[in-house]
């Protein structure tokens, strides 16, 4: 009996987590497990959800974000299935911080109004997730004009969860390039990226939005060519953390993009993720 238990324990420590292939053809699995939160393993280190209303005319940056988070130390990446046209994002029903420590929502160059862009049900699901202590990276240059077209002074989800007090729509019109710089006082201070719309977008150029932060949020990146600073806003309530970007970060060169995602991922988790070599050393203690 003792030998059977020992073999079962060894197998449970050495077999990799199995999963399926994502809707964008990016593998969800075959990455070794890691255990960043005590003895409870999550479903995936990062969950990436795209809202382009099942319209392939808009770019899908999901694989670029998956690669960047893997480079930052994430071992298992999951994606949401394509949403029903005119419907809500297909978030998994078990979306809590224990199962998905980091959630990423992308709208790419989707400018359509709700419900083809983020709708109230999407915001309600994300609010519930963040109330569990979650971490959300929200990237979409036209999210605000799509979901909250009045712009200006914000309320509800943009204010309470993303930390946006006031939103400035289309601070520059139809730009093909842009540059952003990390703001003083945050972890990305001094980092800079040059962005090129044509490197990713298929329908639009840059129509970036900027925002002013609420008191417990702050400027993460400034839009160098625009009068308003807050093209990226960070928000830390003590319960959850969010980063909102009014411009598409994946339109940067790969090396720069990876550095920025690594910085955001580390800020979310409060420490560098456990790398595979460390997890291997932990497992070897039980052999």
C-alpha positions in Angstrom: 0.0 0.0 0.0 2.8 2.4 0.9 4.4 1.8 -2.6 1.2 2.6 -4.4 0.8 5.9 -2.5 4.4 6.8 -3.2 4.1 6.1 -7.0 0.9 8.2 -7.1 2.6 11.1 -5.3 5.5 11.0 -7.7 3.2 11.0 -10.7 1.2 13.9 -9.4 4.4 15.9 -9.0 5.9 15.2 -12.4 3.0 15.0 -14.9 2.3 18.3 -16.7 -1.1 20.0 -16.7 -3.2 19.1 -19.7 -5.4 21.6 -21.5 -6.7 22.5 -25.0 -5.7 24.7 -27.9 -6.9 28.3 -27.8 -9.2 29.8 -30.4 -6.3 31.7 -31.9 -4.2 28.6 -32.4 -1.9 29.4 -29.4 -1.3 26.5 -27.1 -3.0 26.7 -23.8 -1.0 23.9 -22.3 2.3 21.9 -22.4 3.8 24.6 -20.1 5.0 23.2 -16.8 3.0 24.0 -13.7 4.0 26.6 -11.2 2.6 27.2 -7.7 2.8 31.0 -6.9 0.1 31.0 -4.2 0.8 28.5 -1.5 -0.5 25.0 -2.2 -3.5 26.0 -4.4 -2.8 25.9 -8.1 -4.8 28.2 -10.4 -6.5 27.2 -13.6 -4.2 29.5 -15.6 -1.7 32.2 -14.7 -3.2 34.6 -17.2 -6.6 34.6 -18.9 -6.8 36.7 -22.1 -10.2 37.7 -23.5 -10.7 39.5 -26.8 -13.7 41.7 -27.7 -13.9 42.4 -31.5 -17.4 41.0 -31.8 -16.3 38.0 -33.8 -15.3 40.4 -36.6 -12.0 39.3 -38.3 -11.7 42.8 -39.8 -10.2 43.9 -36.5 -6.7 42.6 -35.4 -6.4 39.9 -32.9 -3.4 40.7 -30.6 -4.0 37.7 -28.3 -0.9 35.7 -29.4 1.3 38.7 -28.9 0.1 39.1 -25.3 0.3 35.4 -24.7 4.0 35.4 -25.8 4.7 38.5 -23.7 3.3 37.1 -20.5 5.1 33.8 -21.1 8.3 35.7 -21.4 7.4 37.5 -18.1 7.1 34.1 -16.3 3.6 32.9 -16.8 3.4 29.2 -17.4 -0.2 28.6 -18.4 -2.2 30.9 -20.6 -5.9 30.5 -21.3 -8.1 32.4 -23.7 -11.9 33.1 -23.8 -13.8 31.7 -26.7 -15.0 34.2 -29.4 -18.0 36.1 -28.2 -21.4 35.8 -29.9 -21.8 38.7 -32.4 -23.6 41.5 -30.5 -23.2 39.6 -27.2 -21.0 39.5 -24.1 -17.5 38.1 -23.8 -17.4 34.3 -23.0 -15.7 34.7 -19.6 -15.3 31.3 -17.8 -17.8 30.8 -15.0 -15.0 30.2 -12.4 -13.3 33.6 -12.9 -11.8 34.4 -9.5 -8.4 35.5 -8.6 -7.7 32.0 -7.2 -8.3 30.5 -10.6 -7.0 33.3 -12.8 -4.5 35.6 -11.0 -4.3 38.0 -14.0 -7.0 38.7 -16.5 -6.4 40.6 -19.8 -9.2 42.2 -21.8 -8.4 43.5 -25.3 -10.6 45.4 -27.8 -7.9 46.0 -30.4 -9.0 48.5 -33.0 -12.7 47.8 -32.3 -14.6 51.1 -32.2 -18.1 49.8 -32.4 -20.6 50.9 -29.7 -21.9 48.5 -27.0 -22.8 45.7 -27.1 -20.4 45.1 -30.0 -17.7 46.6 -27.8 -17.7 46.1 -24.0 -21.2 45.8 -22.7 -22.7 46.2 -19.1 -22.6 42.4 -18.6 -18.9 42.3 -19.4 -18.3 45.1 -16.9 -20.4 43.4 -14.2 -18.4 40.2 -14.7 -15.1 42.0 -14.4 -16.3 43.9 -11.3 -17.2 40.6 -9.6 -13.7 39.2 -10.6 -11.9 42.2 -9.2 -13.9 42.1 -6.0 -12.2 38.7 -5.4 -8.9 40.5 -5.3 -8.1 40.2 -9.0 -5.6 41.9 -11.4 -6.9 43.3 -14.7 -5.0 44.7 -17.7 -7.6 46.4 -19.9 -6.3 47.5 -23.3 -8.5 49.2 -25.9 -8.2 52.5 -27.6 -11.9 52.8 -28.3 -13.3 51.0 -25.2 -14.6 54.3 -23.7 -16.2 55.6 -26.9 -17.7 52.2 -27.5 -19.1 51.5 -24.1 -19.4 55.1 -22.6 -19.7 57.4 -25.6 -20.5 60.5 -23.5 -16.9 60.5 -22.3 -15.9 63.3 -20.0 -16.6 62.7 -16.3 -16.9 59.0 -15.7 -18.9 56.8 -13.3 -19.6 53.2 -12.7 -17.0 50.6 -13.8 -14.5 53.0 -15.5 -14.3 55.1 -12.4 -14.7 52.6 -9.6 -12.7 49.8 -11.1 -10.4 51.2 -13.7 -9.6 54.4 -11.8 -10.6 56.8 -14.6 -12.0 60.1 -13.2 -12.3 61.9 -16.6 -11.7 60.6 -20.1 -10.5 62.6 -23.1 -11.6 61.1 -26.3 -9.4 60.9 -29.4 -6.7 63.1 -28.1 -5.0 62.9 -31.5 -6.9 61.9 -34.7 -5.8 59.1 -36.9 -2.1 59.0 -36.0 0.0 56.3 -37.6 2.7 56.4 -34.9 2.9 57.3 -31.3 5.3 57.3 -28.4 4.5 56.8 -24.7 6.8 57.2 -21.6 6.5 55.8 -18.1 5.4 58.4 -15.6 7.3 59.4 -12.5 6.1 57.7 -9.3 5.2 54.4 -10.8 7.1 51.2 -11.5 7.4 52.0 -15.3 9.0 55.4 -14.7 11.5 56.1 -17.5 10.3 53.2 -19.8 9.4 54.4 -23.3 7.9 52.7 -26.4 7.3 53.8 -30.0 4.1 52.4 -31.4 3.2 51.9 -35.1 -0.5 51.3 -35.9 0.1 49.5 -39.2 2.3 46.9 -37.4 -0.9 45.4 -35.8 -4.2 47.2 -36.8 -6.0 46.1 -39.9 -8.9 48.7 -39.8 -7.7 51.8 -38.0 -4.9 54.1 -37.1 -4.4 55.4 -33.6 -7.4 57.2 -32.0 -6.1 57.0 -28.5 -8.0 58.1 -25.4 -6.4 59.5 -22.3 -7.7 59.9 -18.8 -7.2 61.7 -15.5 -7.0 59.3 -12.5 -9.1 59.1 -9.3 -7.2 59.8 -6.0 -6.1 56.2 -5.5 -5.0 55.8 -9.1 -2.2 57.4 -11.0 -0.6 58.1 -14.4 1.3 55.0 -15.6 2.3 56.3 -19.1 2.0 59.6 -20.8 1.2 60.1 -24.5 4.3 62.1 -25.6 2.6 63.8 -28.6 -0.6 64.8 -26.7 -1.5 67.4 -24.2 -3.0 64.9 -21.7 -0.7 62.6 -19.8 -2.8 59.6 -18.9 -2.8 57.3 -21.9 -2.2 54.4 -19.3 -3.7 54.6 -15.8 -2.8 52.3 -12.9 -5.3 51.7 -10.0 -4.5 50.0 -6.7 -7.4 49.9 -4.2 -5.7 47.6 -1.8 -8.2 44.9 -2.8 -7.5 44.7 -6.5 -5.2 46.2 -9.1 -5.9 47.4 -12.6 -4.0 48.9 -15.5 -6.0 50.6 -18.3 -4.5 51.6 -21.6 -6.1 53.9 -24.1 -3.7 52.9 -26.8 -2.7 49.5 -28.1 0.5 48.4 -26.3 1.2 45.5 -28.7 1.8 47.9 -31.5 5.3 48.4 -30.1 8.4 46.5 -31.1 8.5 43.0 -29.5 11.4 43.7 -27.1 9.9 46.9 -25.7 6.4 45.4 -25.5 7.8 42.5 -23.5 9.5 44.8 -21.0 6.3 46.7 -20.4 4.2 43.5 -19.9 6.9 42.1 -17.6 6.7 45.3 -15.5 2.9 45.2 -15.3 2.9 41.5 -14.5 5.4 41.9 -11.7 3.5 44.9 -10.3 0.3 42.9 -10.3 1.7 39.9 -8.4 4.0 41.9 -6.1 7.0 39.7 -7.0 8.7 38.0 -9.9 6.8 34.9 -11.0 8.3 31.5 -10.0 10.4 30.2 -12.9 10.4 26.6 -14.0 13.9 25.9 -12.7 12.7 26.9 -9.2 9.6 24.7 -9.4 11.8 21.8 -10.5 14.0 22.3 -7.4 10.8 22.3 -5.2 9.7 19.0 -6.8 13.1 17.4 -6.4 12.7 17.7 -2.6 10.0 15.1 -2.7 11.7 12.5 -4.8 
